[in-house]
Amino acid sequence: MSENLKNILIVKLSAIGDVIHALPVSYAIKETFPDSKLTWVVEPPAYDLLKMNPCVDKIIIFEKKEFKTFGGFVEKFFPFKKICFSV
C-alpha cells in the first residue's frame, strides 16, 4: 500500500493549538510512508510551526480573504490541480 501513497495532503486550518496537537501526525506518516511527499494546508498564523518541520515537504498557506470570490479560489488552487493526492 505504501507505494500508492506518494502525495499526502493534511488540511488543518484551525487554531495554532490544534496545529500543534496535529504535528505528531506528520512524523507518523513519514515513519510509515518514508517515500511519500507530505503537503500541509495551514492558515498564516501557524505557518512558522510547520516551516522547520523536516517531515513536511510543502506548505500551502490558506488565506481566507482570497476566497471571497470564485476567482480567488481558482487563482490560489489552480496550480495544485496537477498534483494528485493519494490521501
C-alpha positions as CSV (number, residue, x, y, z in Angstrom):
1,M,0.0,0.0,0.0
2,S,2.9,2.4,0.7
3,E,3.8,2.6,-3.0
4,N,0.4,4.1,-3.7
5,L,0.7,6.9,-1.1
6,K,3.0,9.2,-2.9
7,N,1.3,12.5,-2.1
8,I,-0.4,13.1,1.2
9,L,-2.3,16.3,2.0
10,I,-3.1,17.4,5.5
11,V,-5.6,20.2,5.9
12,K,-5.5,21.7,9.4
13,L,-6.7,25.3,9.3
14,S,-7.8,25.8,12.8
15,A,-6.1,27.4,15.8
16,I,-2.4,27.2,16.4
17,G,-3.0,24.9,19.4
18,D,-4.8,22.4,17.1
19,V,-1.9,22.5,14.6
20,I,0.5,21.8,17.5
21,H,-1.6,18.8,18.5
22,A,-1.6,17.5,14.9
23,L,2.2,17.8,14.4
24,P,2.8,14.2,15.5
25,V,0.8,13.1,12.5
26,S,3.5,14.3,10.2
27,Y,6.1,12.2,11.9
28,A,3.9,9.1,11.9
29,I,3.2,9.5,8.2
30,K,6.8,9.8,7.3
31,E,7.8,6.9,9.5
32,T,5.1,4.7,7.9
33,F,5.5,6.1,4.4
34,P,9.1,7.4,4.1
35,D,8.9,8.0,0.3
36,S,5.7,10.0,0.4
37,K,5.5,13.7,-0.1
38,L,3.6,15.5,2.6
39,T,1.8,18.7,1.9
40,W,0.1,20.7,4.7
41,V,-2.5,23.4,4.2
42,V,-2.5,25.9,7.0
43,E,-3.5,29.5,7.8
44,P,-0.8,32.1,8.1
45,P,-0.6,32.2,12.0
46,A,0.5,28.6,12.1
47,Y,3.0,28.7,9.2
48,D,6.0,29.2,11.5
49,L,5.2,26.0,13.4
50,L,5.5,23.9,10.2
51,K,8.3,25.6,8.2
52,M,11.0,23.9,10.2
53,N,9.3,20.5,10.4
54,P,11.5,18.1,8.4
55,C,8.6,15.8,7.7
56,V,6.5,18.5,5.9
57,D,7.7,18.7,2.2
58,K,5.4,21.6,1.2
59,I,3.2,24.1,2.9
60,I,0.2,25.8,1.3
61,I,-0.8,28.9,3.1
62,F,-4.6,29.3,3.1
63,E,-5.7,33.0,3.2
64,K,-9.4,33.2,3.9
65,K,-9.6,36.7,2.4
66,E,-8.6,35.4,-1.0
67,F,-11.6,33.1,-1.1
68,K,-14.4,35.6,-1.1
69,T,-14.8,35.1,-4.8
70,F,-14.6,32.0,-7.1
71,G,-11.8,33.7,-9.0
72,G,-9.8,33.9,-5.8
73,F,-10.2,30.2,-5.2
74,V,-9.3,29.3,-8.8
75,E,-6.2,31.6,-8.8
76,K,-4.9,30.1,-5.5
77,F,-5.5,26.4,-6.1
78,F,-5.3,26.0,-9.9
79,P,-1.5,25.3,-9.7
80,F,-2.2,22.4,-7.4
81,K,-4.7,20.8,-9.8
82,K,-1.8,19.0,-11.4
83,I,-0.9,17.2,-8.1
84,C,-2.8,14.0,-7.5
85,F,-3.0,13.5,-3.7
86,S,-3.3,9.9,-2.5
87,V,-4.8,10.8,0.8
